[in-house]
Amino acid sequence: MANTKKSMRMVYLETDSAGKSKRRAHSYTGLLPDADNASVKKAAKAIDDLGEKPATFVEVTTTEQLD
């Protein structure tokens, strides 16, 4: 029996006042393993709408532990 987990990472690329690029990210774990891409995208948009700056991109990771 496989143990499947899904997580999402929202990445923000910014430039500071000195012109230096900065990268920050927020990770969200515990997503339903069977969530499809449309559902994850909808969740990411809802979270993104709560922030001041939009995410540059979203990464979704699915891991599966095989027994």
C-alpha positions in Angstrom: 0.0 0.0 0.0 1.4 3.4 -1.0 1.4 6.5 1.2 0.8 9.6 -1.0 1.3 13.2 0.1 0.8 16.4 -1.8 2.2 19.9 -1.0 2.2 23.3 -2.6 4.8 26.0 -2.6 4.1 29.5 -3.6 7.2 31.4 -4.8 7.6 35.1 -4.8 10.4 36.8 -6.7 11.1 40.4 -5.7 13.7 43.1 -6.2 14.9 45.1 -3.2 15.7 48.8 -3.2 19.3 48.0 -4.1 18.2 46.1 -7.2 19.1 42.7 -5.8 16.8 39.8 -6.6 15.2 38.1 -3.6 13.2 34.8 -3.6 10.9 33.8 -0.8 8.4 31.0 -0.6 5.5 29.8 1.5 4.8 26.0 1.7 1.5 24.4 2.4 1.3 20.7 3.2 -1.5 18.3 3.8 -3.3 18.8 0.5 -5.5 16.0 -0.5 -3.4 13.5 -2.5 -6.2 13.1 -5.1 -6.7 16.8 -5.6 -6.5 17.6 -9.3 -4.5 20.5 -10.8 -7.6 22.7 -11.2 -8.4 22.4 -7.5 -4.8 23.2 -6.4 -4.8 26.2 -8.8 -8.1 27.4 -7.2 -6.6 27.0 -3.7 -3.4 28.9 -4.7 -5.4 31.7 -6.2 -7.5 32.0 -3.0 -4.4 32.2 -0.9 -2.7 34.6 -3.3 -5.7 37.0 -3.2 -5.1 37.4 0.6 -1.6 38.7 0.1 -0.3 42.1 -0.9 1.9 40.8 -3.7 1.0 38.1 -6.1 3.0 34.8 -6.3 5.3 34.5 -9.3 4.6 30.8 -9.6 3.3 27.8 -7.7 5.0 24.4 -7.4 3.1 21.3 -6.6 4.9 18.2 -5.2 3.4 14.7 -4.9 5.4 12.2 -3.0 4.6 8.5 -2.8 6.2 6.1 -0.3 6.2 2.6 -1.7 6.1 -0.3 0.8 
